[in-house]
Amino acid sequence: MSNNLLKGKRGIVFGALNEKSIAWKVAEKAVEQGAIITLSNTPIAVRMGETKALSEKLNAKVIAADATSVEDLEQVFVQSMEALGGKIDFVLHSIGMSLNLRKGRQYDDLDYGFLDKTLDISAISFHKMMQVAKKLDAIAEGGSVVALTHIAAQRTFTGYNDMADAKALLESFGRSFGYIYGRDKKVRVNTISQSPTLTTAGQGIGGMDAFFDFAEKMSPLGNASAESCADYCIVMFSDLTRMVTMQNLFHDGGFSNMGLTQAIVEDYIEKK
């Protein structure tokens, strides 16, 4: 159902790979709520993924770009403003990848070259994105920038590996750049800490199925779905949240405030 929350707004969605991805659902809901958008992902993701189908469905231009490249990001913003006919009102950063995770390297045996790439792709790209946009004056006053993160930035979760460090850095960029962007351009910057979600990227994390089940039992509302996260992103893009910035917002069914639930106790007793 559309409430036209984003009517007349222009946006860029980074990271829509397939129907499982949160970015994919954000793109769909943004258009449903009246926005016009462009899509961006890496050249290989555009070739190998299903972004083209989403582009056709939403009548949204796809701009292939390496989010770690300042030059590529400049082209994303320039081409988006040309395609959409004006400054951008909202941006979603939904980008993350760890070669250490992919290669099975444990946290006490990291490949530091892989770590550099993890931080660049998963976090520093967020800073580059905002710095490029600010220098180009590409985001309109009152605009909204959102990046997706995870509670592993604050707490230790086995198997999350160096992605936890990347998410912590991402959240720090949200606060530090959020101050400057708000002060100078009235652009708000927030991060959304989502429940464990069975996206293509999420399923690459060791033990994700167990963590998903644990979080479901720990959260009074259960795990937040990718679709409900997309709804939250839409609210953060809208004028309803025009005074919210520099926040890390937990969208996790209450997991982040829980210590122990009856369901976990019963599980423990039963297995014992």
Secondary structure as UniProt FT lines:
FT   TURN            5..8
FT   STRAND          10..14
FT   TURN            19..20
FT   HELIX           22..32
FT   TURN            33..34
FT   STRAND          36..41
FT   HELIX           43..48
FT   HELIX           51..58
FT   STRAND          61..64
FT   TURN            67..68
FT   HELIX           70..84
FT   STRAND          88..93
FT   HELIX           99..102
FT   TURN            103..104
FT   HELIX           107..109
FT   HELIX           112..119
FT   HELIX           120..124
FT   HELIX           125..136
FT   STRAND          139..149
FT   HELIX           151..153
FT   TURN            158..159
FT   TURN            161..162
FT   HELIX           163..185
FT   STRAND          188..194
FT   TURN            200..201
FT   HELIX           202..204
FT   TURN            206..207
FT   HELIX           208..218
FT   TURN            220..221
FT   HELIX           226..237
FT   HELIX           239..241
FT   TURN            242..243
FT   STRAND          248..251
FT   TURN            253..254
FT   HELIX           255..257
FT   HELIX           262..271
//
